[in-house]
Amino acid sequence: MQNLSAVQFKNDFVKNFKGDESGDLSPRQTPGVFYSKAIPTPVKKPTLLAWSEELANELGIEQPQDQKDVDILGGNLVTTTMHPYAACYAGHQFGNWAGQLGDGRAITLAELKTQAGKSYELQLKGAGPTPYSRRADGRAVLRSSIREYLMSEAMHYLGVPTTRALSLVSTGDRVMRDMFYDGNAEYEPGAIVMRVAPSFLRFGNFEILAARNEIENLRKLVDWTINLYYPYITGEDKIITWYKEIMERTAKLMVEWLRVGFVHGVMNTDNMSILGLTIDYGPYSFVDDYDPNFTPNTTDLPGRRYAFGKQSSVAKWNLGCLGGAIAPLFENTEELVNVLNGYDDFFWMQFYTMMGNKLGLDELRPEDITMIGEFEKVLRMVKPDMTIFYQLLMDVPAEIENEQAVVTHFAESFYKEPTPEQVEALYTLIKRYADRIKLNTTTREESQETMRKANPRFILRNYLLHQSIEELEKGDNTLFEKLQQAMKDPYSKRFDEFFAKRPGWASQKAGCSMLSCSS
């Protein structure tokens, strides 16, 4: 273990690719380069608010004991082996080509190689302007930084592929933000998160090169990405094999999001990881009352392009954009089209396997597919709390007496009293499910254990995040600390003080139900 300030960092990306080394932070187009040098802009008073000890141990880094290390986390100090930069990329935003985007408020400091031989990029979010900030200030506010820090780590403990967060630092500066783009801007406390991932490369890194017809640069980035992050992929057909693996990783990620009820909120191609990780936590949410049409992002209204139930199809669309970006490296696009056409079969295979685990089935039988479809139909109709419903499903009696028994059993998950039609549909479904469970070749205890591993009991609900943010802004970190502990053990009953539906007051409160892209 060593202090952050003593680490000898690597800078493989900037050594291998051409960048704009001027250090000029003025907004501009940067054709022909992969990144632009960007030194973090110092802040008034960086103060450590949170530290991921588990991630730090994996990286071999000691928790900061002096201001020098905190200054690194706050962007006030760059060590001699760091080479800070902002990456240049493009993207499709809400289905439309947006052209050059790039890291507008993220600055990658360097790469760290652990004793285990793994390499990680360390990136500050909110550390000031870059050439890709456009008209923005490159800063982040405390509320969005708390959300990013906590959710990055929460998703890790849920078992969902994700970028991580090492630290949360308050800056001592105030940042002007218009939370809902409605003309009501106000000053908020600023903060910076140190994000950690093997790579922050996105689909958009490849899209920008294709759009600018920089084919040699495109080929170089593809080869480098495969060699470094997919070293087991070799041979003359390695690019199509790589694309297929990205397709599969992305499909699996979508299934994981659906398993835990996560809604990303802004699945633009510049927010899609080339490694199949959850990346860029903005206006995200978990589903409370089950609704495939739910989106937490005010910017996504009224089209709801990125709604909970549409995420898998959007992922396929985004994969099509990536396929289009790397198409110049192929003589024809037939192979790429074939891979993309295989997405649906692969996704549904993964999805039904996941649902089989959520339901505690010993194996997936043909008739189970129909039953899973019925669960989707009835949950849409009744709209119970998704997390609580699946927890209650674990303990459904083997013999279902009558409709009232089913209503009583699931009452804790209802946001509204179910109608007679809904009660009948739920009763019919649960009776069918109970009969199916009896056919398992495994014991009921083994079935329940499978369900416990697939269904989280604790999720970081938006209202809990909002409460912790309000308290932390007032100097009280009690709830914030509790949430940090609870998110590390989301499948147990240890933190059942949080096992509750979203309260009524949170349904319409800003920051609890809907957020904007600036959140």
C-alpha positions in Angstrom: 0.0 0.0 0.0 1.3 3.5 -0.8 0.1 7.1 -0.8 -1.5 8.3 -3.9 1.2 11.0 -4.2 3.9 8.4 -4.3 2.5 6.2 -7.1 4.5 5.9 -10.2 1.7 6.2 -12.8 1.6 5.0 -16.4 0.3 7.0 -19.4 0.0 4.4 -22.1 -3.0 6.0 -23.9 -1.2 9.4 -24.4 2.0 7.6 -25.4 0.3 5.6 -28.0 -2.0 8.2 -29.5 -1.7 11.7 -30.9 -3.1 14.5 -28.7 -3.3 18.2 -28.5 -0.5 19.0 -26.0 -1.1 22.8 -26.0 -3.0 22.8 -22.7 -5.4 25.3 -24.2 -8.7 24.8 -22.4 -10.8 27.0 -24.8 -13.7 25.1 -26.4 -12.9 24.0 -30.0 -12.9 21.2 -32.5 -9.9 19.0 -32.3 -9.6 17.0 -35.6 -6.8 14.5 -35.9 -6.2 13.9 -32.2 -7.5 11.4 -29.7 -7.3 13.7 -26.6 -6.3 17.2 -25.4 -4.1 17.9 -22.5 -6.2 19.3 -19.7 -4.8 20.3 -16.3 -7.4 20.4 -13.5 -8.4 23.8 -12.3 -7.6 24.3 -8.6 -10.5 24.7 -6.1 -10.7 26.7 -2.8 -10.7 23.9 -0.2 -10.7 20.2 -1.2 -12.1 18.2 1.7 -12.4 14.4 1.7 -16.1 13.4 2.3 -16.0 9.7 1.3 -13.4 7.0 0.5 -14.0 3.5 -1.0 -11.7 1.5 1.2 -12.3 -1.8 -0.7 -11.5 -0.2 -4.0 -8.4 1.5 -2.5 -7.2 -1.9 -1.2 -7.6 -3.3 -4.7 -5.6 -0.4 -6.1 -3.0 -0.6 -3.4 -3.6 2.9 -2.2 -3.7 4.2 1.4 -6.5 6.4 2.5 -5.2 10.1 2.4 -3.5 11.0 5.7 -2.4 14.5 4.6 -3.6 17.3 2.5 -1.3 16.4 -0.4 -3.3 13.3 -1.3 -6.6 15.1 -0.9 -5.3 17.9 -3.2 -4.8 15.2 -5.9 -8.4 14.0 -5.4 -9.6 17.6 -5.6 -7.6 18.6 -8.7 -5.2 20.9 -6.9 -2.1 18.8 -7.4 -0.8 16.9 -10.4 2.2 14.6 -9.7 5.2 14.4 -12.0 4.2 11.0 -13.5 0.6 12.1 -14.3 -0.4 13.3 -17.8 -4.0 14.7 -17.4 -6.1 14.7 -20.5 -9.7 14.9 -21.8 -10.7 12.4 -24.4 -12.2 13.4 -27.7 -15.3 11.4 -28.8 -18.6 11.9 -30.5 -22.0 10.4 -30.1 -25.7 10.0 -30.9 -27.7 11.8 -28.3 -31.4 10.9 -28.1 -31.1 9.2 -31.5 -29.5 12.2 -33.2 -25.9 12.7 -34.3 -24.4 15.3 -32.0 -20.9 15.5 -33.6 -17.9 16.1 -31.4 -18.6 15.8 -27.7 -15.6 14.7 -25.6 -14.9 14.8 -21.8 -16.5 18.1 -20.9 -16.1 17.7 -17.1 -13.9 14.6 -16.8 -10.2 14.6 -16.7 -8.2 11.4 -16.8 -5.1 11.9 -14.6 -3.2 8.7 -15.4 -3.2 4.9 -15.3 -2.3 2.9 -12.3 -1.0 -0.7 -12.5 -1.7 -2.8 -9.4 0.6 -5.5 -8.0 -1.8 -8.1 -9.4 -1.0 -6.7 -12.9 -4.3 -5.0 -13.5 -4.4 -1.5 -15.0 -6.9 1.2 -14.1 -7.6 4.7 -15.3 -8.1 7.4 -12.6 -10.4 10.1 -13.7 -11.7 13.3 -11.9 -15.2 14.3 -12.7 -15.9 18.0 -12.0 -12.3 19.2 -12.0 -12.8 22.1 -14.3 -13.1 23.0 -18.0 -11.6 21.1 -20.9 -11.6 21.9 -24.6 -14.7 19.8 -24.8 -16.7 21.7 -22.2 -18.3 23.8 -24.8 -20.2 26.5 -22.9 -20.0 24.7 -19.6 -17.7 25.2 -16.6 -16.5 21.6 -16.3 -17.6 21.5 -12.6 -20.0 19.1 -10.8 -22.2 19.9 -7.8 -22.4 18.0 -4.6 -25.8 16.4 -5.2 -24.7 14.8 -8.6 -21.3 13.8 -7.2 -22.9 12.1 -4.2 -25.2 10.2 -6.6 -22.3 9.2 -8.8 -20.1 8.1 -5.9 -22.7 6.0 -4.2 -24.3 4.4 -7.2 -21.0 3.4 -8.8 -20.1 1.5 -5.7 -23.7 0.2 -5.1 -23.8 -1.3 -8.6 -20.5 -3.0 -8.0 -21.9 -4.7 -4.8 -25.1 -5.7 -6.7 -22.9 -7.6 -9.1 -23.5 -5.3 -12.1 -20.6 -4.4 -14.3 -19.7 -0.8 -13.6 -17.1 1.9 -13.4 -16.1 2.5 -9.7 -15.6 5.6 -7.5 -12.6 5.9 -5.2 -13.4 9.2 -3.5 -15.8 12.1 -3.1 -14.3 15.5 -2.3 -16.1 18.8 -1.6 -14.3 21.8 -3.3 -15.3 24.7 -1.0 -16.5 26.5 -4.1 -20.1 27.3 -5.2 -21.3 26.2 -8.7 -24.2 27.7 -10.6 -26.7 25.2 -11.8 -30.2 25.2 -13.4 -31.3 21.8 -12.1 -34.3 21.5 -14.5 -33.3 23.9 -17.3 -36.3 26.0 -16.3 -34.6 29.3 -15.7 -34.3 28.9 -11.9 -30.5 28.6 -11.6 -28.9 28.9 -8.2 -25.6 28.3 -6.5 -24.8 24.9 -5.1 -21.8 23.4 -3.3 -19.2 21.9 -5.7 -17.6 18.5 -5.5 -15.4 16.1 -7.4 -15.5 12.3 -7.8 -12.5 10.2 -8.7 -13.8 7.6 -11.0 -11.9 4.3 -11.7 -12.2 1.9 -14.6 -9.9 -0.3 -16.7 -10.9 2.1 -19.5 -13.4 4.9 -20.1 -13.4 4.2 -23.9 -16.9 4.6 -25.3 -18.7 3.8 -28.6 -18.3 7.5 -29.3 -14.4 7.3 -29.3 -14.8 5.2 -32.5 -17.7 7.2 -34.0 -15.7 10.4 -34.1 -12.9 8.8 -36.1 -15.2 7.3 -38.6 -17.2 10.6 -38.9 -14.0 12.5 -39.7 -12.8 9.7 -42.1 -9.7 9.2 -40.0 -9.5 5.5 -41.0 -5.9 4.9 -40.0 -6.6 6.4 -36.6 -9.7 4.2 -36.3 -7.8 1.1 -37.1 -5.1 2.0 -34.6 -7.6 2.5 -31.8 -9.4 -0.7 -32.6 -6.2 -2.7 -32.7 -4.9 -1.1 -29.5 -8.2 -1.7 -27.7 -8.3 -5.4 -28.7 -4.7 -6.0 -27.8 -5.0 -4.3 -24.4 -8.5 -5.2 -23.2 -9.3 -8.3 -25.2 -5.8 -9.9 -25.6 -7.3 -13.4 -26.0 -8.9 -12.3 -29.3 -6.4 -12.9 -32.1 -6.3 -13.9 -35.8 -7.4 -12.3 -39.0 -11.0 -12.1 -38.0 -10.3 -10.5 -34.6 -12.2 -7.3 -35.2 -15.5 -9.1 -35.9 -14.9 -11.4 -33.0 -14.3 -8.3 -30.8 -17.5 -6.7 -32.1 -19.4 -9.9 -31.2 -18.0 -9.9 -27.7 -19.0 -6.2 -27.2 -22.5 -7.1 -28.4 -22.7 -10.0 -25.9 -21.3 -7.9 -23.0 -23.7 -5.1 -23.7 -26.7 -7.5 -23.9 -25.6 -9.1 -20.6 -25.3 -5.6 -19.0 -28.9 -4.8 -20.1 -30.1 -8.0 -18.5 -28.3 -7.1 -15.3 -30.0 -3.7 -15.3 -33.4 -5.3 -15.7 -32.6 -7.8 -13.0 -32.1 -5.1 -10.3 -34.5 -2.6 -11.8 -31.9 0.0 -12.8 -32.8 2.8 -15.3 -29.8 4.6 -16.8 -31.8 7.5 -18.1 -29.4 8.7 -20.8 -28.2 5.9 -23.0 -26.5 8.0 -25.7 -23.7 6.3 -27.6 -21.2 8.4 -25.8 -22.4 6.8 -22.6 -21.9 3.2 -23.8 -18.7 1.5 -22.5 -16.6 -0.4 -24.9 -16.0 -2.9 -22.0 -19.7 -3.4 -21.3 -19.7 -1.4 -18.1 -22.3 0.9 -16.6 -20.8 4.3 -17.2 -21.8 8.0 -16.6 -24.3 8.1 -13.7 -26.6 11.1 -14.4 -30.4 11.1 -14.2 -30.6 7.4 -13.2 -33.0 5.7 -10.9 -34.2 2.3 -9.7 -37.7 1.3 -10.5 -40.1 1.7 -7.6 -43.6 0.9 -8.8 -43.1 -1.5 -11.8 -43.5 0.4 -15.0 -41.5 -0.5 -18.2 -42.3 3.0 -19.5 -40.7 4.8 -16.5 -37.8 7.2 -17.3 -36.2 9.3 -14.5 -34.9 11.8 -17.0 -36.9 15.0 -17.7 -34.9 15.5 -20.9 -36.2 12.2 -22.1 -39.8 13.3 -22.0 -42.2 13.0 -23.7 -40.7 10.3 -26.0 -39.3 8.1 -23.2 -36.6 6.8 -25.5 -34.5 5.6 -22.6 -37.4 4.1 -20.4 -36.8 1.1 -18.3 -38.4 -1.4 -20.7 -36.7 0.1 -23.8 -33.1 -0.2 -22.6 -32.3 -3.5 -24.4 -33.6 -2.2 -27.7 -31.7 1.1 -27.4 -28.5 -0.9 -26.6 -29.0 -2.8 -29.9 -29.5 0.5 -31.7 -26.3 1.9 -30.1 -24.4 -1.3 -31.2 -25.6 -0.6 -34.7 -23.9 2.9 -34.4 -20.7 1.2 -33.2 -20.9 -1.3 -36.1 -21.3 1.6 -38.5 -18.3 3.3 -37.0 -16.0 0.3 -37.6 -17.5 -0.6 -40.9 -14.7 1.1 -42.9 -12.4 -1.6 -41.6 -14.4 -4.3 -43.5 -14.7 -5.0 -47.2 -18.4 -5.4 -46.7 -20.8 -5.0 -43.8 -22.4 -8.5 -44.0 -20.4 -9.8 -41.0 -21.3 -6.8 -38.9 -25.0 -7.1 -39.8 -25.0 -10.8 -38.9 -23.5 -10.1 -35.5 -26.0 -7.3 -34.8 -28.9 -9.6 -36.0 -27.8 -12.1 -33.4 -28.4 -9.6 -30.6 -32.0 -10.4 -30.0 -31.6 -14.2 -29.6 -28.6 -13.7 -27.3 -30.4 -11.1 -25.2 -33.5 -13.2 -24.7 -31.5 -16.3 -23.9 -29.7 -14.3 -21.1 -32.9 -12.6 -20.0 -34.9 -15.8 -19.6 -32.0 -17.4 -17.7 -31.9 -14.4 -15.4 -35.7 -14.5 -14.8 -35.5 -18.2 -14.1 -33.1 -17.3 -11.2 -35.3 -14.5 -10.0 -38.2 -16.9 -9.8 -36.2 -19.7 -8.3 -36.7 -22.2 -11.1 -34.5 -25.3 -11.2 -34.3 -25.1 -15.0 -35.9 -23.2 -17.8 -38.6 -25.3 -19.4 -40.5 -24.2 -22.6 -43.7 -23.5 -20.6 -41.7 -21.2 -18.3 -41.2 -18.7 -21.1 -45.0 -18.2 -21.2 -45.2 -17.8 -17.4 -42.4 -15.2 -17.4 -44.4 -13.3 -20.0 -47.3 -13.5 -17.6 -45.2 -12.0 -14.8 -44.4 -9.1 -17.0 -48.0 -8.6 -18.0 -49.4 -8.7 -14.4 -46.6 -6.5 -12.9 -47.4 -3.9 -15.6 -51.0 -4.1 -14.6 -50.7 -4.1 -10.8 -47.5 -1.9 -10.6 -46.2 -3.2 -7.2 -42.9 -2.2 -5.9 -40.5 -4.3 -7.9 -37.9 -4.9 -5.2 -40.4 -5.7 -2.5 -42.6 -7.9 -4.8 -39.7 -10.3 -5.6 -38.7 -10.4 -1.9 -42.2 -11.4 -1.0 -42.4 -13.9 -3.8 -39.6 -15.9 -2.1 -42.0 -16.8 0.7 -45.2 -17.5 -1.2 -47.0 -20.5 0.4 -47.0 -23.7 -1.5 -50.8 -23.8 -1.3 -52.6 -20.7 -2.4 -55.9 -20.6 -0.6 -57.8 -17.7 -2.3 -57.5 -14.3 -3.8 -57.5 -12.5 -0.5 -54.6 -14.6 0.7 -52.5 -13.4 -2.3 -53.5 -9.8 -1.7 -52.5 -10.0 2.0 -49.2 -11.7 1.1 -48.2 -9.0 -1.3 -49.8 -6.0 0.4 -46.5 -4.5 1.5 -45.5 -4.0 -2.2 -48.7 -2.2 -3.4 -48.7 1.5 -4.0 -52.4 1.4 -4.7 -55.2 -1.0 -3.6 -55.5 -3.4 -6.5 -58.8 -3.5 -8.5 -60.8 -6.8 -8.6 -59.4 -7.4 -12.1 -55.9 -6.9 -10.9 -56.5 -9.2 -7.9 -57.8 -11.9 -10.2 -54.8 -11.6 -12.5 -52.3 -11.7 -9.6 -54.0 -14.7 -8.0 -54.0 -16.7 -11.2 -50.3 -15.9 -11.8 -49.2 -16.8 -8.3 -51.2 -20.0 -8.2 -49.6 -21.0 -11.5 -46.2 -20.1 -10.1 -46.7 -22.1 -6.9 -47.7 -25.1 -8.9 -44.5 -24.7 -11.1 -42.3 -24.4 -8.0 -43.6 -27.8 -6.9 -42.1 -29.3 -10.0 -38.6 -28.2 -9.2 -36.1 -31.1 -8.7 -34.3 -28.9 -6.1 -35.6 -28.3 -2.6 -37.6 -25.2 -1.7 -34.6 -23.9 0.4 -32.3 -24.2 -2.7 -34.9 -22.4 -4.8 -35.1 -19.6 -2.3 -31.3 -19.3 -2.1 -31.2 -18.9 -5.9 -33.8 -16.2 -5.5 -31.9 -14.4 -2.7 -28.8 -14.1 -4.9 -30.8 -12.8 -7.9 -33.1 -10.3 -6.1 -31.6 -7.4 -4.1 -33.3 -6.5 -0.9 -31.7 -3.1 -0.6 -31.5 -0.6 -3.5 -30.4 3.0 -3.5 -33.7 4.6 -4.1 -33.8 8.2 -5.3 -35.6 9.5 -2.2 -32.9 8.0 0.0 -30.2 9.6 -2.1 -32.1 12.9 -2.0 -32.4 12.8 1.8 -28.7 12.0 2.2 -27.8 14.9 -0.1 -30.0 17.4 1.8 -28.5 16.3 5.1 -24.9 16.3 3.9 -25.4 19.8 2.5 -26.3 20.8 6.1 -23.2 19.0 7.5 -25.0 15.8 8.7 -23.5 12.7 7.2 -25.5 10.1 9.3 -27.7 8.8 6.5 -24.9 9.1 3.9 -22.7 6.8 6.1 -25.6 4.3 6.6 -26.2 4.1 2.9 -22.6 3.4 2.3 -22.8 0.4 4.6 -26.1 -0.8 3.3 -25.1 -0.8 -0.3 -22.2 -3.2 0.4 -24.7 -5.9 1.5 -27.7 -5.5 -0.7 -28.9 -9.1 -0.6 -29.3 -9.5 3.2 -31.8 -8.3 5.8 -29.2 -6.4 7.8 -30.5 -3.0 6.7 -34.2 -3.6 6.7 -34.8 -0.1 8.0 -34.6 0.8 4.3 -36.8 -2.0 3.2 -39.8 0.2 2.3 -41.7 1.6 -0.6 -41.0 5.1 -1.9 -43.0 7.4 0.4 -45.9 9.4 -1.0 -44.1 12.8 -0.5 -41.3 11.6 -2.8 -43.5 10.9 -5.8 -43.4 14.5 -7.1 -40.5 16.1 -5.2 -37.7 17.4 -7.4 -34.7 15.0 -7.2 -36.7 12.1 -5.9 -38.8 11.1 -9.0 -37.4 13.0 -12.0 -34.0 14.5 -12.7 -32.4 16.3 -15.6 -29.2 15.4 -17.6 -27.4 18.0 -15.5 -28.2 16.1 -12.3 
